[in-house]
Amino acid sequence: MMKDEIIREVYDTLVDRKENPIDSYTSKLMQDSDKKAEDKILEKLGEEATEVILASKNNEDLVHESADLIFFTILNLVYKGIPLDDLFDELESRHK
């Protein structure tokens, strides 16, 4: 597997956990009532964004915190039913 393929692997795993719940944090998170699940996911996104900012300012754990932010961004896309290719298309359009 090429390293950049991990984004799709994570996305596909989260889709599977949404559609076929198991005993995992992310699966349970997406199975809460609609409002509660969305609030928890958005809370995590805000928390992770803040941690990225602090890590960058303090020059520590930036890679770890960035991975957390990307993970919860992908989780939010899965929860909202947004195809991963929409994200890739958007990034590609910005790259031109």
C-alpha positions in Angstrom: 0.0 0.0 0.0 1.3 3.4 -0.9 1.3 5.8 2.1 -1.3 8.1 0.6 -3.7 5.2 0.2 -4.1 5.2 4.0 -6.6 8.0 3.7 -9.0 5.8 1.6 -8.3 2.8 3.9 -9.3 4.9 7.0 -12.4 6.3 5.1 -13.5 2.8 4.1 -13.0 1.4 7.6 -15.1 4.2 9.1 -17.9 3.7 6.5 -17.9 0.0 7.4 -18.1 0.9 11.1 -21.0 3.3 10.4 -22.9 0.7 8.4 -21.9 -2.3 10.5 -21.5 -1.1 14.0 -19.0 -2.9 16.2 -17.7 -2.3 19.7 -15.4 0.6 18.9 -15.2 4.3 19.8 -15.9 5.6 16.3 -18.7 3.1 15.7 -20.5 4.0 18.9 -19.9 7.7 18.2 -21.7 7.5 14.8 -24.5 5.4 16.2 -25.7 8.0 18.8 -28.8 9.9 18.1 -28.3 12.2 15.1 -27.9 15.4 17.2 -25.7 13.8 19.8 -23.5 12.1 17.3 -23.0 15.3 15.3 -22.3 17.4 18.4 -19.7 14.9 19.6 -18.0 14.7 16.2 -17.9 18.5 15.9 -16.7 18.8 19.5 -13.8 16.5 18.6 -13.0 18.4 15.5 -12.8 21.6 17.5 -10.7 20.0 20.1 -8.3 18.5 17.6 -8.0 21.8 15.6 -7.1 23.6 18.9 -4.5 20.9 19.7 -3.0 21.4 16.2 -2.7 25.1 16.8 -1.1 24.6 20.2 1.3 21.9 18.9 2.4 24.2 16.2 2.9 27.1 18.5 4.9 24.9 21.0 6.8 23.0 18.3 5.8 19.6 19.7 3.5 16.7 18.6 2.4 18.5 15.4 2.4 15.3 13.4 0.4 13.4 16.0 -2.1 16.2 16.5 -2.4 16.7 12.7 -3.2 13.0 12.3 -5.9 13.3 14.9 -7.5 16.3 13.1 -7.4 14.5 9.7 -8.9 11.4 11.3 -11.8 13.3 12.7 -12.3 15.3 9.5 -12.6 12.0 7.7 -15.0 10.7 10.3 -17.1 13.8 9.8 -17.2 13.2 6.1 -18.3 9.6 6.6 -20.9 10.7 9.1 -22.3 13.3 6.7 -22.3 10.8 3.9 -19.9 12.8 1.8 -17.8 10.7 -0.6 -14.1 10.8 -0.1 -13.7 11.6 -3.8 -15.5 14.9 -3.3 -12.6 15.9 -1.0 -10.0 14.7 -3.4 -11.7 16.6 -6.2 -11.8 19.8 -4.1 -8.1 19.5 -3.3 -7.3 18.8 -6.9 -9.2 21.9 -8.1 -7.2 24.0 -5.6 -3.9 22.5 -6.9 -4.3 23.7 -10.5 
